[in-house]
Amino acid sequence: MLISIIIPSLNEETHIAKTLRHTLKLKGNFEILVVDGGSNDRTLEIVKDFSEVKRLCSPKGRALQMNLGARHAQGEILVFLHADTFLPKEAYASIYQLCKAKNTVGGSFRLVVDDPNPIFKIYTWFSQWNLEFFTYGDHALFIKKRVFETVTGFKPIPFMEDVEIQHRLRREGRFKKSKLAVVTSGRRFRNNGLIFQITVDFLLVMLFKLGIAPKRLKKYYPDNISFKNRNKK
């Protein structure tokens, strides 16, 4: 069974090479697609050094990029991986086992943040729960392609596309949580401040669940680059 790993990127020159090297070493029948949203750094130049990786260009927007990657993917299962996140070594076996059942639509991994701060142990603990509120895009969502097409992919919204799609997926069948964890960068917490970022994450998800439009919520999310520049002023 072929599994397609789709990596949306935007100005990821610092992380993309490490993520691709790690992903290419994984055991299993994978294909890797990087879908760039208009990087103005060396991201695409770096990706070109990896001949095994398919390169695609898309308008900016994580949902748009992931949908484009899905359309070009050949695998029976799609894995949506952040450009700063490492899949576990046994990712293929775990995905295969979890998706064998016909009524399974997909799932996600648990989460470990590459930061020694003990507060991230709480993040890891919460990530074991198979609920929309505790499952996000940096957990590496995996979805059967036929189901992804049935629900018409990610909605073209600027924010919370990872939470929104789960609501539709879970109506189609069982969404499972792997016992394995991905390892993701803690850069947004380091850049924006740990307590501030955690508070913002929690409040924005709550507001989304209460029905506030993603376009409005996006305005209040501290983008790493703009937030760092604002602090320098």
Buried (B, 14 or more C-beta within 10 A) or exposed (E): EEBBBBBBBBBBBBBBBBBBEBBEEBEBEBBBBBBBBBBEEBBBEBBEEBEEBBBBEBEEBBBBBBBBBBEEBEBBBBBBBBBBBBBBBBBBEBBBEBBEEEEBBBBBBBBBBEBEEEEBEEBEEBBEEBEBBBBBBBBBBBBBBEBBEEBEBBBEBBBBBBBBBBEBBBEBBBBBBBEBBBBBBBBBBEBBBBEEBBEBBEEBBEBBEEEBEBEEBBEEBBEBEEBEEEEEE
